[in-house]
Amino acid sequence: MNVENTLSTSFQELDLYDLDSLLTDEERMIRDHVRNFVNAEVLPIINEHHEAGTFPTEMLKTLGEMGLYGPSLKGYGCAGVSNVAYGIAMQELERGDSGFRSAASVQGSLVMWPIYAYGSEEQKQKYLPKLASGDLIGCFGLTEPDHGSNPGGMITRATRDGDGWVLHGAKMWITNSPVSDIAIVWAKVREGDHDTIRGFIVESDLAGFSAPVMKGKWSLRASLTGELVFDEVRLPGDAMLAHSPKNLKGPLSCLTQARFGIAWGALGAAHDCFDSARRYSLEREQFGGPIARFQLTQKKLADMAVEITKGQMLAWRLGRLKDEGKMNPIQVSVAKLNNVGIALEIARVSREIHGAMGITDEYPIMRHMMNLESVKTYEGTNDIHTLSIGRAVTGVSAFE
């Protein structure tokens, strides 16, 4: 019997503060829709793909058909739902696996959003409907081999060549890159006597473009990760995002969108680990009864429940602020830092409750734990978010 599937399909959401009553009917409907998909389509196959280090690429189209790419954007084939609805959808996807949430998050927040925010009307009409439907898959190229937390040090460069551009450089740790049709690439451009940073839409069938797969990952194994290599790639003149800022505001604003989804998604992984631990504690008997009756076990479960509840309220408030147009990057850093941190700790404590069984693939614990190690690092490491919050509360920058 597949114990993980049995546990997860009977998943019971923790809701100590009646968050359900704070959601609209549409938000609850979207949550249930994605939850049913995860139960029926993701959980039965995720162990197989995790062990093989593969992603079910046919699901990329399915996610588009479900409206999970850029659902909070308005027009261009997007549903225009609330940001809370989007967050809940990401939470449910990551309850299945971080690889699924990453695929949807990159497509919507890091590919569609910059085109929506900075593209010309022609660029929006050309790309957004096909990205929303999953007919096109995209990726986001910012991180470089030697420039992660300091993207301003990038060496990828776009140079004017007649009416077009020539792109040269490389990016790494790029989700979706091995199967992407387009990439949003950030590169330095010489304008006047100084360098600026601009975004470009780069189609993957151009000569000199390659996206080798990155192998050997112990984390996010069920996720498509690769590099982007640009060997004198010639781009048309309209490849630049028409209204791209001339500095890091462009890529960093995209990361803010992605971090929003991560703050919700991590709660899905935490929920799955907690629910599995709770159920296991009620089923596993030692010394004449279930281990759930022991004070230490109850303390562990209670502590996890409290942290999830705090994370839920943090994410919900962040979503409502975003819907009201009041969200700022520091608020996103707070949510991402907290929720990923508590999710990782919950995974570890859940493993303790499962005992030796916690390291087996019969339960989702170790898979989530390994994934969360990556989630803790990408879209801004814990250290970077901590220092960003520190700068906000002191007015003194630790980056300079």
C-alpha positions as CSV (number, residue, x, y, z in Angstrom):
1,M,0.0,0.0,0.0
2,N,1.3,3.5,-0.8
3,V,1.1,5.0,2.7
4,E,2.0,8.5,1.5
5,N,-0.8,8.6,-1.0
6,T,-3.3,7.3,1.6
7,L,-2.3,9.9,4.1
8,S,-2.2,12.8,1.7
9,T,-5.5,12.1,-0.1
10,S,-7.2,12.2,3.3
11,F,-5.4,15.5,4.1
12,Q,-7.1,17.6,6.7
13,E,-6.1,21.3,6.6
14,L,-5.1,22.9,9.9
15,D,-7.3,26.0,10.5
16,L,-7.1,27.0,14.2
17,Y,-8.0,30.6,13.4
18,D,-10.9,30.0,11.0
19,L,-9.0,31.3,8.0
20,D,-11.6,29.6,5.8
21,S,-14.1,32.3,6.9
22,L,-11.8,35.0,5.6
23,L,-11.7,33.6,2.1
24,T,-14.2,34.4,-0.6
25,D,-16.3,31.7,-2.3
26,E,-14.1,32.0,-5.3
27,E,-10.9,31.6,-3.3
28,R,-12.3,28.5,-1.6
29,M,-13.4,27.1,-4.9
30,I,-9.9,27.6,-6.4
31,R,-8.3,26.0,-3.3
32,D,-10.5,22.9,-3.6
33,H,-9.9,22.7,-7.3
34,V,-6.1,22.6,-7.0
35,R,-6.3,20.4,-3.9
36,N,-8.3,17.8,-5.8
37,F,-5.8,18.0,-8.7
38,V,-2.9,17.5,-6.4
39,N,-4.5,14.5,-4.6
40,A,-5.6,12.8,-7.9
41,E,-2.7,13.7,-10.3
42,V,0.4,14.7,-8.4
43,L,0.6,12.6,-5.2
44,P,0.3,9.2,-7.0
45,I,3.3,9.9,-9.2
46,I,5.6,12.3,-7.3
47,N,7.8,9.7,-5.6
48,E,8.5,8.1,-9.0
49,H,9.7,11.4,-10.4
50,H,11.5,12.5,-7.3
51,E,13.5,9.3,-7.3
52,A,14.2,9.5,-11.0
53,G,15.0,13.2,-10.9
54,T,12.4,14.0,-13.5
55,F,9.3,16.2,-14.0
56,P,6.2,15.1,-15.8
57,T,6.4,17.6,-18.6
58,E,2.9,16.8,-19.8
59,M,1.7,18.4,-16.6
60,L,3.0,21.8,-17.8
61,K,0.1,22.1,-20.2
62,T,-2.3,20.8,-17.6
63,L,-1.3,23.6,-15.2
64,G,-2.1,26.1,-18.0
65,E,-5.4,24.5,-18.7
66,M,-6.3,24.8,-15.0
67,G,-5.5,28.6,-15.2
68,L,-2.6,28.4,-12.8
69,Y,-0.2,30.5,-14.8
70,G,-0.5,34.2,-13.9
71,P,-4.1,33.8,-12.6
72,S,-4.0,37.2,-10.8
73,L,-3.1,39.1,-14.0
74,K,-5.9,40.7,-15.8
75,G,-6.6,40.1,-19.5
76,Y,-4.5,38.3,-22.1
77,G,-6.1,35.0,-21.2
78,C,-5.5,35.3,-17.5
79,A,-8.3,34.9,-15.0
80,G,-7.8,38.1,-12.9
81,V,-8.5,36.4,-9.6
82,S,-7.3,37.8,-6.2
83,N,-3.8,37.4,-5.1
84,V,-5.0,35.4,-2.1
85,A,-6.5,32.9,-4.5
86,Y,-3.2,32.7,-6.4
87,G,-1.4,32.2,-3.1
88,I,-3.7,29.4,-2.0
89,A,-3.2,27.7,-5.3
90,M,0.6,27.8,-4.8
91,Q,0.1,26.4,-1.3
92,E,-1.8,23.5,-2.6
93,L,0.7,22.8,-5.4
94,E,3.6,22.8,-3.0
95,R,1.7,20.4,-0.7
96,G,2.1,18.1,-3.7
97,D,5.8,19.1,-4.3
98,S,7.9,22.2,-4.5
99,G,8.7,21.3,-8.1
100,F,5.1,21.8,-9.2
101,R,4.8,25.2,-7.4
102,S,8.2,26.3,-8.8
103,A,7.1,25.5,-12.4
104,A,3.9,27.5,-12.0
105,S,5.5,30.3,-10.0
106,V,8.3,30.8,-12.5
107,Q,5.9,30.9,-15.4
108,G,3.5,33.3,-13.8
109,S,5.7,35.6,-11.7
110,L,9.0,35.6,-13.4
111,V,8.0,35.3,-17.1
112,M,4.5,36.5,-17.5
113,W,4.6,39.3,-14.9
114,P,7.6,41.1,-16.4
115,I,6.0,41.0,-19.9
116,Y,2.8,42.3,-18.3
117,A,4.5,45.0,-16.3
118,Y,7.3,46.1,-18.7
119,G,6.4,44.8,-22.2
120,S,4.9,46.7,-25.1
121,E,1.3,46.0,-26.1
122,E,2.6,43.9,-29.0
123,Q,4.8,41.8,-26.7
124,K,1.9,41.3,-24.4
125,Q,-0.4,40.2,-27.2
126,K,2.2,37.9,-28.7
127,Y,3.3,36.0,-25.6
128,L,0.9,36.3,-22.7
129,P,-2.1,34.3,-24.0
130,K,0.1,31.4,-25.0
131,L,2.0,31.5,-21.7
132,A,-1.3,31.6,-19.8
133,S,-2.6,28.5,-21.6
134,G,0.7,26.6,-21.4
135,D,1.2,26.6,-25.1
136,L,4.5,28.4,-24.4
137,I,6.7,27.7,-21.4
138,G,9.2,30.3,-20.1
139,C,12.1,30.7,-17.7
140,F,13.8,33.6,-16.0
141,G,17.5,34.2,-16.3
142,L,19.1,36.4,-13.6
143,T,21.5,34.2,-11.5
144,E,24.9,33.6,-12.9
145,P,27.7,31.1,-11.9
146,D,29.5,33.8,-9.9
147,H,26.7,36.2,-9.2
148,G,23.8,35.0,-7.0
149,S,22.9,37.3,-4.1
150,N,24.6,40.2,-5.9
151,P,22.9,40.2,-9.4
152,G,24.3,43.6,-10.1
153,G,27.7,42.0,-10.7
154,M,26.3,40.0,-13.7
155,I,28.5,39.8,-16.8
156,T,25.9,38.7,-19.3
157,R,25.8,41.5,-21.8
158,A,23.6,42.7,-24.7
159,T,25.3,44.8,-27.3
160,R,23.7,46.8,-30.1
161,D,24.3,45.4,-33.6
162,G,22.5,47.4,-36.3
163,D,18.8,47.2,-35.6
164,G,19.2,44.3,-33.3
165,W,21.2,43.0,-30.3
166,V,23.9,40.4,-29.7
167,L,23.6,38.6,-26.4
168,H,26.5,36.8,-24.7
169,G,26.9,35.2,-21.3
170,A,25.4,32.5,-19.1
171,K,22.9,31.9,-16.4
172,M,22.5,29.0,-14.0
173,W,20.0,27.4,-11.6
174,I,17.2,28.2,-14.0
175,T,13.8,26.5,-13.4
176,N,12.0,25.3,-16.6
177,S,15.0,26.2,-18.8
178,P,15.4,22.7,-20.4
179,V,11.9,22.9,-21.9
180,S,11.4,26.6,-22.3
181,D,10.3,28.2,-25.5
182,I,11.3,31.7,-24.3
183,A,13.5,33.1,-21.5
184,I,13.3,36.5,-19.8
185,V,17.0,37.4,-19.6
186,W,18.5,40.2,-17.7
187,A,21.7,41.6,-19.2
188,K,24.0,44.7,-19.0
189,V,23.6,47.2,-21.7
190,R,25.9,50.1,-22.4
191,E,24.0,53.3,-22.5
192,G,26.0,56.5,-22.8
193,D,29.0,56.3,-20.5
194,H,27.6,53.7,-18.0
195,D,26.0,50.3,-17.9
196,T,22.3,49.7,-17.3
197,I,20.4,46.4,-16.7
198,R,17.6,45.5,-19.1
199,G,15.3,42.6,-19.7
200,F,15.0,40.8,-23.0
201,I,12.6,38.2,-24.4
202,V,14.9,35.5,-25.9
203,E,13.3,32.7,-27.9
204,S,15.0,29.4,-27.4
205,D,15.3,28.4,-31.1
206,L,17.8,31.2,-31.8
207,A,21.3,30.1,-32.9
208,G,23.7,30.2,-30.1
209,F,21.1,29.6,-27.4
210,S,21.4,26.4,-25.3
211,A,19.9,25.2,-22.0
212,P,21.9,22.2,-20.6
213,V,20.2,20.3,-17.8
214,M,21.8,20.5,-14.4
215,K,22.2,17.1,-12.8
216,G,23.2,15.7,-9.4
217,K,20.6,17.6,-7.3
218,W,19.6,16.2,-4.0
219,S,16.9,18.9,-3.7
220,L,14.0,19.8,-6.0
221,R,14.6,16.6,-7.8
222,A,11.2,16.7,-9.4
223,S,11.9,20.0,-11.0
224,L,13.4,21.0,-14.4
225,T,16.6,22.9,-13.7
226,G,19.2,23.9,-16.2
227,E,21.5,26.6,-17.4
228,L,21.2,29.2,-20.1
229,V,24.1,29.7,-22.4
230,F,24.2,32.6,-24.9
231,D,27.0,32.3,-27.5
232,E,26.6,35.5,-29.5
233,V,22.9,35.1,-29.8
234,R,21.4,37.6,-32.3
235,L,18.2,39.2,-31.1
236,P,15.7,41.3,-33.0
237,G,15.5,44.9,-32.2
238,D,12.1,44.4,-30.4
239,A,13.5,41.7,-28.0
240,M,14.1,44.2,-25.2
241,L,11.1,44.6,-22.8
242,A,9.8,47.9,-24.1
243,H,9.4,49.6,-20.6
244,S,12.2,47.7,-18.8
245,P,13.7,49.8,-16.0
246,K,17.4,50.6,-16.5
247,N,18.5,49.1,-13.2
248,L,17.9,46.2,-10.9
249,K,14.4,47.4,-10.2
250,G,13.3,45.3,-13.1
251,P,14.5,41.9,-12.0
252,L,14.0,42.5,-8.3
253,S,10.4,43.5,-8.8
254,C,9.9,40.2,-10.6
255,L,11.5,38.4,-7.6
256,T,9.1,40.1,-5.3
257,Q,6.2,38.6,-7.2
258,A,7.8,35.1,-7.0
259,R,8.6,35.4,-3.3
260,F,4.9,36.2,-2.6
261,G,4.0,32.8,-4.0
262,I,6.8,31.1,-2.1
263,A,5.5,32.5,1.2
264,W,2.3,30.7,0.5
265,G,3.8,27.6,-1.1
266,A,6.0,26.8,1.9
267,L,3.0,26.5,4.0
268,G,1.7,23.7,1.8
269,A,4.9,21.7,2.5
270,A,4.6,22.4,6.2
271,H,0.9,21.4,6.2
272,D,1.7,18.1,4.5
273,C,4.5,17.3,7.0
274,F,2.4,18.3,10.0
275,D,-0.7,16.3,8.8
276,S,1.4,13.2,8.2
277,A,3.0,13.5,11.6
278,R,-0.3,14.0,13.3
279,R,-1.8,11.0,11.7
280,Y,1.3,8.8,12.3
281,S,1.2,9.8,16.0
282,L,-2.3,8.6,16.3
283,E,-1.6,5.3,14.5
284,R,1.8,4.4,15.9
285,E,1.6,2.5,19.2
286,Q,4.3,2.2,21.8
287,F,4.1,1.2,25.5
288,G,0.5,0.2,25.1
289,G,-1.0,3.1,23.2
290,P,-0.6,5.7,20.4
291,I,2.4,8.0,20.7
292,A,0.1,11.0,20.4
293,R,-0.7,10.6,24.1
294,F,2.8,11.4,25.1
295,Q,3.4,15.0,26.3
296,L,6.6,15.5,24.2
297,T,4.8,14.4,21.1
298,Q,1.9,16.7,21.8
299,K,4.2,19.6,22.4
300,K,5.9,19.0,19.1
301,L,2.5,18.9,17.3
302,A,1.2,21.9,19.2
303,D,4.3,23.9,18.4
304,M,4.0,23.0,14.7
305,A,0.3,24.0,14.7
306,V,1.1,27.4,16.2
307,E,3.8,28.1,13.7
308,I,1.6,27.1,10.8
309,T,-1.3,29.3,12.1
310,K,1.0,32.3,12.4
311,G,2.3,31.6,8.9
312,Q,-1.3,31.4,7.6
313,M,-2.2,34.7,9.0
314,L,1.0,36.3,7.7
315,A,0.4,35.0,4.2
316,W,-3.3,36.0,4.2
317,R,-2.5,39.5,5.3
318,L,0.2,39.8,2.7
319,G,-2.3,38.7,0.1
320,R,-4.9,41.2,1.1
321,L,-2.2,44.0,1.1
322,K,-1.2,42.9,-2.4
323,D,-4.8,43.0,-3.5
324,E,-5.1,46.5,-2.1
325,G,-1.9,47.7,-3.9
326,K,-0.2,48.3,-0.5
327,M,2.3,45.4,-0.4
328,N,6.0,46.3,-0.3
329,P,9.2,44.2,-0.7
330,I,10.0,44.2,3.0
331,Q,6.6,42.7,3.9
332,V,7.3,39.9,1.3
333,S,10.8,39.3,2.8
334,V,9.2,38.9,6.3
335,A,6.7,36.3,5.0
336,K,9.2,34.4,2.9
337,L,11.8,34.4,5.7
338,N,9.3,33.2,8.3
339,N,7.2,30.8,6.4
340,V,10.1,28.9,4.7
341,G,12.0,28.8,8.0
342,I,9.1,27.3,9.9
343,A,8.3,24.9,7.1
344,L,11.8,23.5,7.2
345,E,11.7,23.2,11.0
346,I,8.3,21.5,10.8
347,A,9.7,19.0,8.3
348,R,12.5,18.1,10.7
349,V,10.3,17.8,13.7
350,S,7.8,15.7,11.7
351,R,10.7,13.4,10.8
352,E,11.4,12.9,14.5
353,I,7.8,11.9,15.2
354,H,7.9,9.4,12.4
355,G,11.0,7.9,13.8
356,A,13.0,5.7,11.4
357,M,10.0,5.6,9.0
358,G,10.4,9.3,8.5
359,I,13.4,8.7,6.2
360,T,11.5,6.4,3.9
361,D,9.6,7.3,0.8
362,E,6.4,5.9,2.4
363,Y,6.0,9.3,3.9
364,P,6.6,12.8,2.3
365,I,8.8,14.2,5.0
366,M,12.3,13.8,3.6
367,R,11.2,14.9,0.1
368,H,9.7,18.1,1.5
369,M,12.7,18.6,3.7
370,M,15.2,18.4,0.8
371,N,13.1,20.6,-1.4
372,L,12.8,23.3,1.4
373,E,16.5,23.5,1.6
374,S,16.4,25.0,-2.0
375,V,13.4,27.1,-1.3
376,K,15.2,28.6,1.6
377,T,18.0,29.7,-0.7
378,Y,16.4,30.7,-4.0
379,E,14.6,34.0,-4.6
380,G,16.8,35.5,-1.9
381,T,18.6,33.6,0.8
382,N,17.5,33.8,4.4
383,D,20.6,36.0,5.1
384,I,19.7,38.5,2.4
385,H,16.1,38.8,3.6
386,T,17.3,39.2,7.1
387,L,19.6,42.0,6.2
388,S,16.9,43.6,4.1
389,I,14.6,43.7,7.1
390,G,17.5,44.9,9.2
391,R,18.0,47.8,6.8
392,A,14.4,48.6,7.0
393,V,14.2,48.8,10.7
394,T,17.6,50.5,11.3
395,G,18.0,52.7,8.2
396,V,21.6,51.3,7.9
397,S,22.6,49.0,5.0
398,A,24.8,46.0,5.6
399,F,25.3,45.6,1.8
400,E,27.5,48.6,1.4
